[in-house]
């Protein structure tokens, strides 16, 4: 009996030690508020599902009015009783109502033999813009925007267009322009007398007529100047290169034609975007590309911004050049 009594006393002591912190926790106003909201959420969900059960039995539309009214009233009273700033979450009656409504509706649909969309399963279901990495073939362009930054907002399956651009062209303020449609960055021309002056002309090759080597002033004087940091841009010369980059190159013919726009008349380019451009005819309105002609290796393709046409020109001619970076 003595041993039993001692064990009983020890057990009581242990229970007392355990009871004190539990009692204190149960009396915490924040805990009481959280617990109260959980209970009301449970009751609200059950109320809606009971309304669904009644509707199925009687073949009528479910009536959730009393459930919604009671939930809103109890939720508000729980927060008011706790006081401002006490509950772990506040002012969330509407959002919790919507969440519980969606969850209970999906349960009712599944029990009726139907199916529901699950955001995050990687499949674009009805009512979803996208799901995880599946954009359902949509792009910034299909949303009426520019760029390739369309994404899917996690947990909502709604398009995130923050990575898209409202306009096609973005002036960097450093003497260059980013084309969000192609992802290319173009060097602007100017009338300042330096390497990027609109009247400058450069050669593709230095080997004279019949030469094919890429050793002309377009690759030497011009590109080396841009990438070597000796060309003044709107921000001035920098050791990192023109407009802060040292990977400027000659554009391919298919890239150069993307900025041809004859809606501006002569020249066929938007000078408000790409800078002052010589409006004269050959050779000062002709811009070289890096693309050698398949018909004659002595020539390289060029664009006549005078009228927007393209044609191969002998590589040792002095023509204009507009550098580009980016792309592949």
C-alpha positions as CSV (number, residue, x, y, z in Angstrom):
1,X,0.0,0.0,0.0
2,X,2.8,2.4,0.8
3,X,4.3,1.9,-2.7
4,X,0.9,2.4,-4.3
5,X,0.4,5.6,-2.4
6,X,3.9,6.9,-3.3
7,X,3.3,6.2,-7.0
8,X,-0.1,7.9,-6.9
9,X,1.5,11.0,-5.3
10,X,4.2,11.0,-7.9
11,X,1.7,10.8,-10.7
12,X,-0.3,13.7,-9.1
13,X,2.8,15.8,-9.0
14,X,3.5,15.1,-12.7
15,X,0.0,15.9,-13.6
16,X,0.2,19.2,-11.7
17,X,3.4,20.2,-13.5
18,X,1.8,19.3,-16.8
19,X,-1.5,21.1,-16.0
20,X,0.0,24.4,-15.2
21,X,1.5,25.3,-18.7
22,X,-1.6,23.7,-20.5
23,X,-3.9,25.8,-18.4
24,X,-1.9,28.9,-19.1
25,X,-2.0,28.1,-22.9
26,X,-5.7,27.5,-22.9
27,X,-6.2,30.9,-21.3
28,X,-4.1,32.8,-23.8
29,X,-6.5,35.2,-25.7
30,X,-4.7,34.6,-29.0
31,X,-5.0,30.9,-28.6
32,X,-8.7,31.2,-27.7
33,X,-9.4,33.3,-30.8
34,X,-7.5,30.9,-33.1
35,X,-9.4,27.9,-31.5
36,X,-12.7,29.7,-31.8
37,X,-12.2,30.4,-35.5
38,X,-11.2,26.8,-36.2
39,X,-14.5,25.6,-34.5
40,X,-16.6,28.1,-36.5
41,X,-14.8,27.0,-39.7
42,X,-15.7,23.4,-38.9
43,X,-19.3,24.3,-38.2
44,X,-19.6,26.3,-41.4
45,X,-18.2,23.5,-43.6
46,X,-20.5,21.0,-41.9
47,X,-23.5,23.4,-42.4
48,X,-22.9,23.8,-46.1
49,X,-22.4,20.0,-46.6
50,X,-25.7,19.3,-44.7
51,X,-27.4,21.8,-47.0
52,X,-26.0,19.9,-50.0
53,X,-27.2,16.6,-48.6
54,X,-30.7,18.1,-48.1
55,X,-30.7,19.5,-51.6
56,X,-29.7,16.1,-53.1
57,X,-32.4,14.3,-51.1
58,X,-35.2,16.7,-52.1
59,X,-34.0,17.5,-55.6
60,X,-33.8,21.2,-54.9
61,X,-31.1,23.9,-55.0
62,X,-28.9,24.1,-51.9
63,X,-29.7,27.0,-49.6
64,X,-26.6,28.2,-47.7
65,X,-28.1,31.5,-46.4
66,X,-28.4,30.6,-42.8
67,X,-24.9,29.0,-42.8
68,X,-23.4,32.1,-44.2
69,X,-25.2,34.4,-41.9
70,X,-24.3,32.4,-38.8
71,X,-20.6,32.1,-39.9
72,X,-20.2,35.8,-40.5
73,X,-21.8,36.6,-37.1
74,X,-19.8,34.2,-35.0
75,X,-16.5,35.1,-36.8
76,X,-17.0,38.8,-36.1
77,X,-17.9,38.1,-32.4
78,X,-14.8,35.9,-32.0
79,X,-12.5,38.7,-33.2
80,X,-14.4,41.4,-31.3
81,X,-14.2,39.5,-28.0
82,X,-10.5,39.0,-28.4
83,X,-9.8,42.6,-29.1
84,X,-7.9,44.4,-31.9
85,X,-4.4,42.9,-32.6
86,X,-5.0,39.8,-30.5
87,X,-6.0,37.1,-33.0
88,X,-3.2,35.6,-35.0
89,X,-5.2,36.6,-38.1
90,X,-7.7,39.3,-38.4
91,X,-10.3,40.6,-41.0
92,X,-10.2,37.3,-42.9
93,X,-13.9,36.3,-42.6
94,X,-14.5,36.9,-46.4
95,X,-11.4,35.1,-47.6
96,X,-12.1,32.1,-45.2
97,X,-15.7,32.0,-46.3
98,X,-14.5,31.8,-49.9
99,X,-12.0,29.1,-49.1
100,X,-14.5,26.9,-47.2
101,X,-17.1,27.4,-49.8
102,X,-14.7,26.2,-52.5
103,X,-13.6,23.2,-50.5
104,X,-17.1,22.1,-49.6
105,X,-18.3,22.6,-53.1
106,X,-15.5,20.4,-54.5
107,X,-16.3,17.7,-51.9
108,X,-20.0,17.7,-53.0
109,X,-18.9,17.6,-56.7
110,X,-16.6,14.6,-56.1
111,X,-19.3,12.7,-54.1
112,X,-21.7,13.2,-57.0
113,X,-19.2,11.4,-59.2
114,X,-17.8,14.6,-60.8
115,X,-14.3,15.9,-61.0
116,X,-12.7,19.1,-59.9
117,X,-9.6,21.1,-61.0
118,X,-6.6,20.8,-58.8
119,X,-4.2,23.8,-59.0
120,X,-0.7,22.5,-58.9
121,X,-1.1,19.1,-60.5
122,X,0.5,20.3,-63.7
123,X,-2.6,20.0,-65.8
124,X,-4.6,23.0,-67.0
125,X,-8.2,22.2,-66.0
126,X,-11.3,24.2,-66.7
127,X,-11.3,27.5,-65.0
128,X,-7.5,27.6,-64.8
129,X,-5.3,30.0,-66.9
130,X,-2.3,27.7,-66.4
131,X,-0.9,25.1,-64.0
132,X,2.6,25.0,-62.7
133,X,4.9,25.0,-65.7
134,X,2.1,24.5,-68.3
135,X,1.1,27.8,-69.8
136,X,-1.3,26.1,-72.2
137,X,0.5,27.6,-75.2
138,X,0.1,31.1,-74.0
139,X,2.8,33.8,-74.2
140,X,3.3,37.4,-73.4
141,X,2.3,38.1,-77.1
142,X,-1.0,36.3,-76.8
143,X,-1.8,38.5,-73.8
144,X,-1.2,41.6,-75.9
145,X,2.2,42.2,-74.3
146,X,5.9,41.8,-75.2
147,X,8.7,39.6,-74.0
148,X,9.0,36.0,-72.8
149,X,8.4,36.4,-69.1
150,X,4.8,35.0,-68.8
151,X,4.6,32.8,-65.7
152,X,2.0,30.9,-63.7
153,X,1.3,32.3,-60.2
154,X,1.9,29.4,-57.7
155,X,-1.2,28.2,-55.9
156,X,-3.7,30.3,-58.0
157,X,-3.2,28.9,-61.6
158,X,-3.6,32.5,-62.8
159,X,-1.2,34.1,-65.3
160,X,1.6,36.3,-63.9
161,X,2.3,38.9,-66.5
162,X,4.8,40.9,-64.4
163,X,7.7,39.5,-66.5
164,X,6.1,40.8,-69.7
165,X,6.5,44.4,-71.1
166,X,3.8,46.8,-72.0
167,X,5.9,48.2,-74.8
168,X,8.0,46.6,-77.5
169,X,11.0,48.9,-77.1
170,X,12.8,49.9,-73.9
171,X,15.4,52.7,-74.0
172,X,18.2,51.8,-71.5
173,X,19.3,55.4,-71.3
174,X,22.9,54.2,-72.1
175,X,22.8,54.5,-75.9
176,X,21.0,51.2,-76.5
177,X,17.4,49.9,-77.0
178,X,16.0,46.5,-75.9
179,X,13.5,44.9,-78.2
180,X,11.2,42.9,-76.0
181,X,9.7,41.1,-79.0
182,X,13.0,39.6,-80.1
183,X,15.0,39.8,-76.9
184,X,17.8,41.7,-78.8
185,X,19.5,44.9,-77.6
186,X,20.5,47.4,-80.3
187,X,23.0,50.1,-80.4
188,X,21.5,53.5,-81.1
189,X,22.9,55.9,-83.7
190,X,23.5,59.5,-83.1
191,X,25.0,62.7,-84.7
192,X,27.8,63.2,-82.2
193,X,30.8,62.4,-84.5
194,X,32.0,59.2,-82.7
195,X,31.9,55.5,-83.6
196,X,28.1,55.5,-83.4
197,X,27.5,58.6,-85.6
198,X,24.8,58.0,-88.2
199,X,27.1,59.0,-91.1
200,X,29.9,56.6,-90.4
201,X,30.6,53.7,-92.8
202,X,32.7,50.6,-92.3
203,X,33.9,47.7,-94.4
204,X,33.3,43.9,-93.9
205,X,36.7,42.9,-95.2
206,X,40.1,44.7,-95.5
207,X,41.3,42.4,-98.4
208,X,39.9,44.4,-101.2
209,X,37.5,43.3,-104.0
210,X,37.0,39.5,-103.7
211,X,38.0,39.4,-100.1
212,X,36.0,37.3,-97.7
213,X,37.7,37.6,-94.3
214,X,35.9,39.3,-91.5
215,X,38.8,41.8,-90.9
216,X,37.4,45.1,-92.1
217,X,36.8,48.2,-90.1
218,X,33.3,47.0,-89.1
219,X,34.8,44.2,-87.1
220,X,38.0,46.1,-86.1
221,X,37.5,49.8,-85.6
222,X,33.8,49.7,-84.9
223,X,33.1,46.5,-82.9
224,X,36.5,46.6,-81.1
225,X,35.8,50.2,-80.2
226,X,32.4,49.4,-78.7
227,X,33.6,46.3,-76.8
228,X,36.9,47.9,-75.7
229,X,35.2,50.8,-73.9
230,X,36.5,53.5,-76.2
231,X,33.2,54.4,-77.7
232,X,31.2,57.2,-76.0
233,X,27.6,56.3,-75.3
234,X,24.9,58.5,-73.6
235,X,26.6,57.5,-70.3
236,X,30.1,58.1,-71.7
237,X,33.0,55.6,-72.3
238,X,33.1,52.7,-69.8
239,X,35.7,49.9,-69.3
240,X,32.8,47.4,-69.5
241,X,32.1,48.4,-73.1
242,X,29.5,50.4,-74.8
243,X,26.3,50.8,-72.8
244,X,28.0,48.6,-70.1
245,X,28.5,45.5,-72.4
246,X,31.4,44.1,-74.3
247,X,29.6,41.4,-76.4
248,X,28.4,43.6,-79.2
249,X,28.4,42.0,-82.6
250,X,27.2,42.4,-86.2
251,X,23.5,41.3,-86.6
252,X,22.5,38.5,-88.8
253,X,20.3,39.5,-91.7
254,X,17.2,37.9,-90.2
255,X,17.8,40.0,-87.0
256,X,18.5,43.2,-88.9
257,X,15.2,43.0,-90.8
258,X,13.2,42.8,-87.5
259,X,13.7,46.6,-87.0
260,X,12.6,47.6,-90.6
261,X,9.5,49.6,-90.4
262,X,8.4,51.6,-93.4
263,X,5.3,53.1,-91.7
264,X,7.7,56.0,-90.9
265,X,8.4,56.6,-94.5
266,X,12.1,57.3,-95.4
267,X,14.1,55.9,-93.7
268,X,12.2,52.7,-92.9
269,X,13.0,52.7,-89.2
270,X,11.7,54.5,-86.1
271,X,14.3,57.2,-85.4
272,X,12.6,58.1,-82.1
273,X,13.6,54.6,-80.9
274,X,16.9,53.8,-82.7
275,X,18.3,57.3,-83.0
276,X,19.1,59.6,-85.9
277,X,19.4,57.7,-89.1
278,X,20.8,58.9,-92.4
279,X,18.0,59.4,-94.9
280,X,20.2,59.5,-98.0
281,X,20.3,56.6,-100.5
282,X,23.3,54.3,-101.1
283,X,25.6,53.9,-99.3
284,X,24.7,55.8,-96.2
285,X,21.2,54.3,-95.7
286,X,22.6,50.7,-96.2
287,X,23.4,48.7,-93.1
288,X,25.5,45.6,-93.1
289,X,24.8,42.2,-91.6
290,X,27.1,39.4,-90.5
291,X,25.5,37.1,-93.1
292,X,27.5,36.1,-96.1
293,X,25.5,35.6,-99.3
294,X,25.1,31.9,-100.3
295,X,25.3,33.0,-103.9
296,X,28.6,34.9,-103.7
297,X,31.0,34.7,-100.7
298,X,32.5,38.0,-101.8
299,X,29.2,39.7,-100.7
300,X,27.2,39.9,-97.5
301,X,23.6,40.7,-97.0
302,X,22.6,44.3,-96.1
303,X,19.3,46.2,-95.5
304,X,18.5,49.4,-97.4
305,X,16.7,51.4,-94.8
306,X,16.1,53.9,-97.5
307,X,13.2,51.7,-98.7
308,X,13.4,48.6,-96.5
309,X,14.7,46.2,-99.1
310,X,17.6,43.8,-98.6
311,X,20.3,42.7,-101.0
312,X,23.9,41.3,-101.0
313,X,26.7,43.9,-101.2
314,X,30.4,43.5,-101.9
315,X,32.3,43.1,-98.7
316,X,34.9,45.8,-99.2
317,X,32.4,48.6,-99.7
318,X,32.0,51.1,-96.9
319,X,28.5,50.7,-95.5
320,X,26.9,51.6,-92.2
321,X,26.7,49.2,-89.2
322,X,24.3,48.9,-86.2
323,X,25.6,46.6,-83.5
324,X,23.5,44.2,-81.6
325,X,23.8,41.9,-78.6
326,X,21.8,39.0,-77.1
327,X,20.0,36.3,-79.0
328,X,21.7,33.1,-80.1
